[in-house]
């Protein structure tokens, strides 16, 4: 990629909040820094002091000021003055800003990143117009792409597949020294098989299927099993899940961790014997990659973007996420295995590692 090409990235947040899209944005900024020296970052929520220079050392930055409206106006002015060659937009909620830029500079190449629920079921006229007018859409999975094509009647030629990746600065191979402390913290007995899901426990995230795993606990044959639900929860959703656990008489096997700081995330993965998230509406699922990178076997649903993350079964087991018996049988099958497949993290890195991510970004930008 020519260093002279000016790339701008307009996004909501990358460093001031946590989540799957934020982690994607961090990696995307890191890749831009690898691929060109002329980068401008524009964020609605990040401030300059929140920026991590490991990802963004080559970039100029304009971020949150005193209000979102003021921030948006300043960003529009800066974008039009910069005269970038390419503008990436990291979330469909930024469509109004994208349309404003396009109206002033109709030949400006604008590319939208499409993740999952952020781009589905949109009824806004402005967002639909933006989807029709945008130059390209980089979708993180074939599921997201196909759903957008069907829902908005978009041309397949508009899309590029651009899957997620792992944080370039996390050592997933590092030994976790305090697994015993974690077991003590959660009162998990030695010899217990640990099933893990990492996600936010909220009614808006219920499609991730953790409640169906709770139901499946009553069906599995493997003895001494604990289900670790790792992530921030809201009290209403936690109570709903506990009521399900009590109904199926498995409440003593379910443990809620609450929020996990980044420095403890790898240890929680390495604590597990199996990672499962039988979701039905996931755009991709970085957590699957993280679990595989930590050497943990993975089970996922076969009807959404999770299938892309598992390379359609090459990197883990795919099941019908709506069938409790399939969930239980898959857990029994994986928990019965004694050996570890050391090739899976390597295969995953070849497909979804940061080097592949950087190269894919470079290739797509250079296409036109």
N, C-alpha and C positions, 0 to 999 in steps of 0.2 A: 504494500500500500504506500502510495506517495505521501511523504510527510506534509506536503503542501495542502492535502485535502483537509478541509475544515469540517469536523464532526461535532454536532451539538446533541446533547441528551437532556430532554425535559422529562422529569419524573417527580413522583410525589415524595418518596422518602427512601433513603438507603441506609443511613447511619444513625438517625435519631430514634427510630423504632425498630422492632424485631418482627420478622415474619418471612414467609417463603418468597414473596415478591421483593422484599427488602434485600434478602440474600442474593436473589437473582441480580438485582440492580448493582450490588457491590461487585459481583463477578463481571457484570457487563462493563462497568466502569474500569475495572482492572484490565479487561481485554482491550478496551479502547486505548488505554495507556500503553499497552504492548504494541498495538497496531498503528498508532499515529501519534504525533507530538502536538497536533493542533486540535485540542478538545475543549469544549465549553460545556459545563454542567449547569443545569438550571433546576432547582428543587423548590417545591411548594412548602415543604416542611423542614428540610435540613437547614441548619445554619452553618456558617463557615467553621465555627469551632467544633462542630460535630463531625466534620470530614476526617476520614482516616487517610492520611497521605500515602500509606502503603498501596492503596488502590488508585489514588487520584493525583499522583505527584506531577503529572504533565498538564493538568487541567486548570483552566480558569473557572471561577465559580460565582454564581449568583443564587442566593437562597432566601430563606424566610426573613422578612423584615418585621413590621409591626402588625401586619394583617395579611390574610391570604389574598384579598383583593389588591392591596398595594403590591404585594409580591408578584402577582400575575401581571399587573400593568408594567412593572419594571422589567419583568422577564420578556414580555412582548417587545418592548422598546429595544432591549439588549439583543434579542434574537434578530430583529430586523436590521439593526446596525452591524451585527457581526457578519452577515451574509455568508452563512454556512453553506457547504455543499450538500450536506445530509443532516436532517433532523430526525432523531429517534424520539418517539413518545412512549413513555413507559407504562401508561395506564389510560384506559379509554375515558376516564373522568376528565382528562385533560383535552378532550376533543374540542371544546369551545376555543381554547387557546390555539390549537392546531388549525382550526378553520380560519381564525383571524389572520394567522401568519400566511395561510394559503391564499386568502383573498387579496392580500397585499402583494404576495410573491407567488403567483399561480404555478410557476415552473419549479418551485422549490421541491426537492425530493423529500417526502415525509414518510417515515416507516413507523408503524405501530407495533409494539410488543403485545401479544395476546397470551394470557396465562390460562384462565379458566373462568370461574364465576364472575370475574371482572368484565368479561366480554360476552356473556350469555344473557339472554332475556332482557335486552335493552329496548325500551320503548321510546326513549327520547329521540325526537326528530333530529336534533343537532348531532347526536352520536351516530345515528343511522346515516346521516348525510356524510359525516366524516369517514365512516367505514367505506362508503361508496367512492369517496374522492381520494383517500389515502393511496400513496404509490404502492406500498407493500405492507403486508402483515406478517411478522415473524411469530409463528405459533409454537408454543413449547411442546406440543404433542400433536399427533395425528388426530386424536380425539377432539382437541380444541379446534383444530383446523376444520375438520369435517362438520362439527357442530355449527361453526360460524358460517361455513358455506351454505349449509342447509337453512339455517335460521334467517340469514340476511341475503340469500341468493347472490353470493359473491363468486367471482371467477376463481377457480383453483389456481390460475396463473398468478394471482395476486399474492399467493402464500409462499413462505419458505418455512421449513421445519427447523426450529432452533431450540433444542432441548436444554434443560437446566444443567447445572454443573455443581461441583463442590467448592467450598471456600478454599482459595489457594493458600491461605495462611493457617489452616488447621491441619495438624498432624494426626490423621486418623489411625496411623499404625502405632502411635505411642502407647506404651504400657500404662494401664490405669492402676495406680498404687493403692487407691482407697476403696476398692470394691467391698472389702469387709466392713468399712465404716458405713457405706451405703446400705448394706444388708442390715446392719444394726439400726440405722436410722429408720428404716421401713419395717423393722421387726420381721425380717425374712429369715427363716430357719435355714441352716446349712443343708444342702441336698435338695432344696426346693427348685423346681424348674420355673424359670421366669419368662413369662410372655410380656412383650413390651409394645406399647403404642406411644408415639410422641406426637402430640397435637394439642391444640387448645380445646378445652372441654367447655363447649358453649352450644346453645341451641342452633346457632348459625353454622356450626361445624359438625352437626350430628350426622351429616352425610358421610363422614369419615368411618362410620360403622363400629365405633367402640362399644355401643350398646349391644350390637349383635354378637360381638366377642364375649361380652358378659353372659349372654344367653347360652352361647356355645360352651361355656365352662361347665354347664350342667351335663353336657353330652360327652365330653372328652373322657377317655379311659386312662390317660396318663395320671398317676398319683402325684401328690405333693406339688401342686401347681399354684403359682401366684400370677395374677394379672396386674402389671404395673402400668397405670395410666399416667404418663409423664407429661405435664404441661399445666399452664395456668388454667384455672377453672372458675366458673361462676357458680354461686351457691345453688341456684335453681336447677341448673343442669346436673350438678353433682348429686343433688337430692333425687332427681329423676333416675339417674343411673343406679344409685344405691337402692332405690325402690325396686328396680328390675332385678338387681342382685339378690335382694331379700326374697322376692317372689320366686326366683329360681334356686334359692337356698345356696348361693355361692358368695354371699357378702364377705365371708371370712377370707376369700381368695383375691379380693379386689383392693388395690392400694392406690391412692391418689398422692402424687408427689407435690403438687402445686408447681409454681414457676421454677424452672431450672436455669441457673445462670450458665452462660456460654462455657465457662471453664469446667463445668461438671457434665456437660452434655455427652462427651465421648465416654466417660465412665459409665453413664447410664446405659448407653448402647452396649458396652462391653459386659455389663451385668447380665444382659439378656441371653436366653437360649434361642429365642425366635422373636422376630419383629413382625407384627401384623397390623395392617390397616385396610380393612375390606371396604374401601370407599366406593361410592356410586357416582360421584360428581367431581372428582379430582382432576385438575388440569394436567398435573404431572406428578409431583410429590418428591421434593428434594430429600425428605426423610428416608425414602427407600435407598437412595444413593448413599446417604450417610451410614445407614445400618450395614449395607453391603461393604462399604469401605472399612468398617470396624470388624468385619469378619462374621457378621451375624446373618443367619439364614432369614429369608424374607418371604412373607405371604401377602398377596395383594389381590384386589378385585380385578376381574377381567372385562369390565364394561365401561371403563373410563380411562383417563390418561395414565393411571397406574400401570397399565399394560405397556405403555411406551417406556416408562421408567425401568421396568423389568425386562426390556428388550423382548417383549411378547413371549415371556417364559424362559428366556435364555439365562436370566440372572436370578430367577426365583420362581416360586410357585404361584400360578394364577388360578383363582377359584371364582365361583359365582358368589358375589358378596352378599346376596340376599338369602342364601341358603345356610341356615344355622348348622345343619348336619355336615355340609361341605367344609365350613369353617372348622368345626370340631375335628373332622377326619384329617384335614390338612395339618392342624396343630399336632394331633397324635402322630402323624407320619413324620413330621419334621422333628418333634421332640424325641422320637425313638432313635434317631440317627446319632451315632457317636462320633463319626469322623467330621472334619472340617474341610470344606472345599476351598483350598487356598487360591484356586484359579479365578474365583468369582470377583474378588476385588480388582484383579488385573484386567479381566474382561470389561468390568464396569468402567475402569479408568480409561481404557482404550476408546470406549464409546462416549463417555460422559465426563471424563476428566477435564481439568482446566486447560490443558494443552489442546485438546480437541475443540473445546469451546472457543478458545482464542483463534484457532485456525479457521474454524467455521465462520466466525464473525468476519475475519479478514476476507475470506473467499466471497462471501455474499456482498460485502461492500464493494468489492472490486468487480463484481459481475457486470454492472451497468456502466 
